[in-house]
């Protein structure tokens, strides 16, 4: 862009200097040209498919509560650990498998919870989750 230099130096300059603005715009254009192909790069994701035949009724729920001293409650009934293993084997044989809700007293040692989870895993139960509803009534 041409700048007029004729006239008195006391006259105000009427034409704005747009050269820095054009330089900045060109730099931004180059940045956008470089970054847009990176932003439009697609990543293949295998999403789960919808089940066309959902189960007619929800699976049964088994609630396991672990007391602070390691005592187990199976749906509110106190049981020993050998009986617990037998119950896990029976529930594994059912189709569909029940949902297992594990809850522990807040002062229960982690070793009791880990032992229960290990037994559930070795027993083949698939649907195990944690809840915090407190002791069964």
N, C-alpha and C positions, 0 to 999 in steps of 0.2 A: 504494500500500500504506500502510495506516495505522500510525502508530507510537504506542505508549502512552507518555504523559508523566506518568502518575500514579505515585506512589511516591517513595521517597527517591532522591536523586541518587547516593547511595553504592551503590545496588544496581547490579549489572552489567546491561548491556543484553543481553537474550537474543535479540531478533529481529535477524537480519542485514540489512544495508542492500543490497538487490539492485537498486536503481535504476541504478547505474552498469553493472552486468552486463547489464541489459535494454537500456540505451542502446547498449552495444557490440554486442550481438546484433542489434539493429535496423540498425545501420550495416553490419555484415557481411552481413545479409540483402539490403540495398539494393545493396551491391557485387556480390553473386552474381546478383541479378536483372538488373543492368546488363551483366555480363560473360558470362553464359551464352549469350545470343543471338550474341555475337561469336565465341565458341568453337565453336559448332555450325554456323557458316557453312561450307558446302561449296565446294570449288574443283574445277571440272571439269578432269580430266587425261585426255588421250588416251594410254592405255597401249598398248605394242606388243602385237600379237596373236601367239599361238603359231602357229608354222609347222606345218600339219598334215602336210606332206610334207617332212621333213628330208632333206638330201642323204644318199645311200647311203654315201658315203665322204667323209672330210674332204678339203678342197682341198689340193693340193700346197703345199709350203712352199719358198720361195726365200730363202736367207740371203745378205744383202749385208753384208760387213765392210769398214770404211773404216780403212785404216792411218793412222798419225800423219802420213805424208808425202802423203796423199791417194790412195794406191794403192787400187783397188777389188778386192775378191775376191767373185766370184759363185759361191756354193756351194763356196768354197774354192779356186777357180781365178782367178788374177790376170787382169784384163782392163783395157783402156784405156777411156776415156770414150765414144768413138764406138761401140765394141762394146757398151757398157752401154746406150746409147740403142737400139740394134738389139734387144737382149735384152728391153728394156722393151716395145718395140712388139710383139714376138712373144708375150710373156706377156699383153699386153692383148687380143690376138686370141683367146686361149684361153677356153673356157667349161667349167667355172667358172674365174674368175681365181684364181691362186695367192695365198696369203698371203705378204707380203713382210716379212721380219724384218730390220730395219736395226740393225747394231751398229757402234760406232766405238771406236777406240783412245782411251784416256782423254786422251791428249795430242794428238789430232787437232783441227785447227782447225775452228771452227764453219762456216767458209765451205765446206769439203768436204762436211760433212753437209747443209748447206742446199742445195748444188748437187745432191746425190743426191736429196733429198726433192723439190726442184723438178722434176727430171727425171721422177721417179715420178708426181708429180701431173699434169704436162703429158702424160705418157704414158697417163693414164687408169686407172691401177691404183687400186683402191678399198680394198683391205685391206692397209694398211701399219701396222706396229707397231714399237716399239723393244724390243730385248732387250739384255741385258748378260751375255753368256756368255763373252766373251773371244775371242781369235783362233781361227779354225777350225783343226782339226788335220788 
